C-alpha cells in the first residue's frame, strides 16, 4: 500500500494540471556551488574546483528510490569564472529521468579599494532532457478480474501520451555579495539565484504547461570564534510556484594543527519536513561530507523517519602564489 501511495504522489506531481512538479534539491546545497548559484562560478580558493555529489532518497519506502547525481567543474580567470555542471535525477517507478547539462560563467568585482566587499554576477545556460517509460505504468481501467485479479497491459489505458522524451532550454541567473577579508572575525554573504527563467514548455501530452521559475535566497555569516574554530549560521529560502520552503543550518569546523585537517559538522532543519545531520573533513585540497535526512513530514509513519542519504566530495587545485582568494564562505 505504501508503494502505491508514493506512486500516486509522483504521478500527480508529473501529470495532473492542478499540480506542479518541483525541481530536485540537495540537503548539502552549498557544497555544490553551481547548483546553488551561478554567481559562485570560479569563486575558488585554488586553480580549479571539481565537485561530485550523490543523493539517494526514499529508499525505505519506494519501490525504486529517487536518486540524484551531479558533477561540476569551475575555475577562476581574473575577475571571470568559468565552469560547467552535469546532473541526472531518476524518480522511482516508471524511470522518470531528468538529465541536465549547463555551462556557467560569472564576473566578480570589488566594491571597495581593499577588495573586502565583493559582488559577483553569474549566468548559466544549457539544456534539460526529461524522459519516462510510460509503457510500464498500469492504470485502473486495465484491472482484470480474471484468475483472481491482475493488471492486463494489453487493455488500452486511454491515456494520450504523445512522447516519451522532451528537451527544454535551461537559463539561470544569480548574484552574490560576500565579504572576503581573511583576518576578519565575521564574513557575511548574501546570494539570490533564479532558475528556469524562460519557463520552458513541459508536457508529455502536448499541452501548454510551463515549468515554473525557481528562486533561491541564501545568506549567512562565517564567525571565526578563534584561529582554530569557526561556525556559520545560514538560511536558505526556496520558492517555486506555490511552494515555499525554508532551511536553517549551523555549520561548524575545528582545525587540528597536528594532523593539519578540519573536522566539519552541520545541523540542518527544514521545518515540517526533515532534520539533517552531516559530518566531514577538509584535508589538503580535499573536502568530503556525508549527511542523512531524518524525515518527520506527513510520511513519517510510513518512512519511520528514514529519508535521504547524501555524499559530496570536492577537489581544489592548488592556487598559484599571485592568485587572489575568491571563495565564499571561506574555509
PyMOL commands that set and color helices and strands:
alter all, ss='L'
color gray80, all
select helices_A, chain A and resi 2-15+29-31+33-36+38-40+134-136+140-142+146-148+300-303
alter helices_A, ss='H'
color red, helices_A
select strands_A, chain A and resi 49-57+66-77+80-91+96-110+117-131+143-144+150-151+165-179+186-195+214-224+229-240+243-256+261-270+274-283+286-295+306-316
alter strands_A, ss='S'
color yellow, strands_A
deselect
rebuild
show_as cartoon
